[in-house]
Amino acid sequence: MRFLQFLTITALLISTVGCPRIRVEQKGKINMISTRNVETDFDYILLRSYAGGAESEIKGSRAKTLDEALDQTVKNVPGGEFLMNAVIFLVKKGKKEYFAIQGDVWGREDDISYRGLVVGDRITFKRRKKGRKILQGVIIGLKDSENCYVQLDGESMGIEVRFDQLVKSLAKPLEQTSPSNESTSPSESRKKKKKKKKKKKSRNQGS
């Protein structure tokens, strides 16, 4: 029993020493912030609210400067240009300090792309779960700088796929055709079956 207690205390000491306590301090609020020139004659749109505001995003920040923290938040939203209603945080991890920024990302609707891919592009990719079979589909949404939503050919639901798996394609969607390449109604198929049965009967009678 004492040995188990000793192991428990040792594990707690190792965890407290190995993992420094993370403290987050709010340092200020800014109405608008950007590292790029903003065109005043262009109508920007709201792309995402409270971007970068998740606890995991703030505590996981590795931005050593405000510029890095701002780019970390804005560039994670496809088409993002600047932040409105920004909140600046100082993240302390032991002796190290980092910055994190939360805010509303604004940008251009016609610039919503990543790695040259936009919503509506046809793509191909290999899916490991499908035995590395090459699949085709259409991009139906951009989630962030790493993932997007793809609707596969012949499927009604979209799936999440990483950008680095995708290759832009000019191939047209595969058309689903019947083996006979002809569409027949149920009544026509019944008539054909009856004709075949009559032919078999006449052959049997002739023999």
C-alpha positions in Angstrom: 0.0 0.0 0.0 2.8 2.4 0.9 4.6 1.5 -2.4 1.4 2.5 -4.4 1.2 5.8 -2.5 4.9 6.5 -3.2 4.3 5.8 -7.0 1.3 8.2 -7.0 3.2 11.0 -5.3 6.1 10.5 -7.6 3.9 10.7 -10.7 2.3 13.9 -9.4 5.7 15.5 -8.9 6.9 14.5 -12.3 3.7 15.9 -14.0 3.9 19.2 -12.1 7.6 19.6 -13.0 7.4 18.4 -16.6 4.3 20.4 -17.5 4.6 24.1 -16.6 1.4 25.9 -15.6 -0.2 27.9 -18.4 -1.6 31.3 -17.4 -3.6 33.5 -19.8 -3.9 37.3 -19.3 -6.0 39.6 -21.4 -3.9 42.6 -22.4 -6.3 44.7 -24.4 -9.0 45.2 -27.0 -8.6 46.7 -30.5 -11.4 47.7 -32.8 -9.5 46.8 -35.9 -6.1 45.3 -36.5 -4.2 44.1 -39.7 -0.7 43.5 -41.0 -1.9 44.2 -44.6 -3.1 47.2 -46.5 -6.9 47.4 -46.4 -8.7 48.8 -49.4 -11.3 51.3 -48.2 -13.3 51.2 -51.4 -13.9 47.4 -51.3 -16.9 45.8 -49.6 -15.4 43.2 -47.2 -17.6 40.5 -45.6 -17.5 38.8 -42.2 -16.0 35.3 -42.7 -15.8 34.0 -39.1 -16.7 35.3 -35.7 -14.6 34.8 -32.6 -11.8 33.2 -34.6 -8.9 32.0 -32.5 -11.0 32.2 -29.3 -11.1 28.5 -28.4 -9.2 27.7 -25.2 -7.0 25.2 -27.0 -6.1 27.8 -29.6 -5.1 30.4 -27.1 -3.2 28.1 -24.7 -1.6 26.4 -27.7 -0.3 29.6 -29.3 3.4 29.7 -30.1 3.4 33.3 -31.5 6.3 35.3 -30.1 5.1 38.6 -31.6 1.7 40.3 -32.1 2.3 40.0 -35.9 2.7 36.3 -35.7 -0.4 36.0 -33.4 -2.5 38.0 -35.9 -1.4 36.0 -38.9 -2.0 32.8 -36.9 -5.7 33.8 -36.5 -6.4 35.5 -39.9 -4.6 33.0 -42.2 -6.4 30.1 -40.5 -9.6 31.4 -42.2 -9.6 31.1 -46.1 -9.9 34.6 -47.6 -9.2 36.4 -44.3 -7.7 39.9 -44.5 -8.0 41.6 -41.1 -9.6 41.4 -37.6 -12.4 43.4 -36.1 -13.2 43.4 -32.4 -9.8 41.9 -31.6 -8.8 40.7 -28.1 -5.1 40.3 -27.3 -3.9 37.7 -24.8 -0.6 37.1 -23.2 0.1 33.3 -22.7 2.6 32.5 -20.0 4.1 29.0 -20.0 6.6 28.8 -17.3 9.3 31.3 -18.2 8.2 31.6 -21.8 5.6 34.1 -23.0 3.5 34.0 -26.2 0.7 36.1 -27.8 -2.7 35.0 -28.9 -5.4 37.1 -30.6 -9.2 36.4 -30.9 -11.5 38.4 -33.2 -13.9 38.6 -36.1 -12.2 37.7 -39.4 -13.2 39.9 -42.4 -12.1 39.4 -46.0 -13.0 39.2 -49.7 -15.6 36.7 -50.8 -13.8 36.3 -54.2 -10.5 35.5 -52.4 -11.8 32.6 -50.5 -9.3 30.0 -51.7 -6.4 27.9 -50.4 -3.5 26.4 -52.4 -5.3 27.5 -55.6 -8.5 25.6 -54.6 -11.9 27.2 -54.3 -15.5 26.0 -53.7 -16.8 24.3 -56.8 -13.4 22.9 -57.9 -13.3 19.2 -59.0 -10.7 17.2 -57.2 -9.2 13.7 -57.0 -7.6 12.1 -54.0 -6.7 8.7 -52.5 -8.5 7.6 -49.4 -6.7 5.1 -47.1 -9.9 3.7 -45.7 -11.0 2.9 -49.3 -8.0 0.7 -50.0 -6.1 3.7 -51.6 -8.8 3.9 -54.3 -8.7 7.1 -56.3 -11.9 9.1 -55.6 -13.4 12.1 -57.3 -15.6 14.9 -56.0 -16.3 18.6 -55.7 -15.2 21.0 -53.0 -18.4 22.3 -51.2 -16.8 24.2 -48.4 -13.6 25.5 -46.9 -13.2 24.8 -43.2 -9.8 26.3 -42.4 -6.2 26.4 -43.7 -5.8 22.7 -43.5 -9.2 21.1 -44.2 -12.2 21.4 -46.6 -15.5 19.6 -47.2 -15.8 17.4 -50.3 -18.8 15.8 -51.8 -17.9 12.6 -53.6 -19.4 11.7 -56.9 -22.5 9.7 -56.3 -22.7 10.6 -52.6 -25.2 13.0 -51.0 -23.1 13.8 -47.8 -19.9 15.8 -47.6 -16.7 14.5 -46.0 -13.8 16.4 -44.4 -10.5 16.1 -46.3 -7.1 17.7 -45.8 -5.9 20.0 -48.5 -2.6 18.2 -48.9 -4.5 15.1 -50.0 -6.2 16.9 -52.9 -5.3 17.3 -56.5 -7.2 19.6 -58.8 -8.9 17.7 -61.6 -10.5 18.6 -65.0 -12.2 15.2 -65.2 -16.0 15.1 -65.5 -18.0 13.2 -63.0 -18.5 9.5 -63.9 -22.0 8.9 -65.3 -23.9 6.0 -63.8 -25.3 3.8 -66.6 -27.1 0.5 -66.7 -25.3 -2.5 -68.1 -27.5 -2.4 -71.3 -27.0 1.4 -71.5 -30.7 1.7 -72.0 -33.3 2.8 -69.4 -36.3 0.4 -69.4 -39.5 0.7 -67.4 -40.8 -2.2 -65.2 -43.6 -2.8 -67.7 -41.2 -3.1 -70.6 -39.0 -5.5 -68.8 -42.1 -7.7 -68.0 -43.0 -7.8 -71.7 -39.5 -8.9 -72.6 -39.6 -11.7 -70.1 -43.0 -12.9 -71.5 -41.6 -12.9 -75.0 -38.6 -15.0 -73.9 -40.9 -17.5 -72.2 -43.0 -17.9 -75.4 -39.9 -18.5 -77.5 -38.7 -21.2 -75.1 -42.2 -22.9 -75.2 -42.3 -22.8 -79.0 -38.8 -24.3 -79.2 -39.7 -27.1 -76.8 -42.9 -27.9 -78.8 -41.0 -28.0 -82.1 -38.4 -30.4 -80.7 
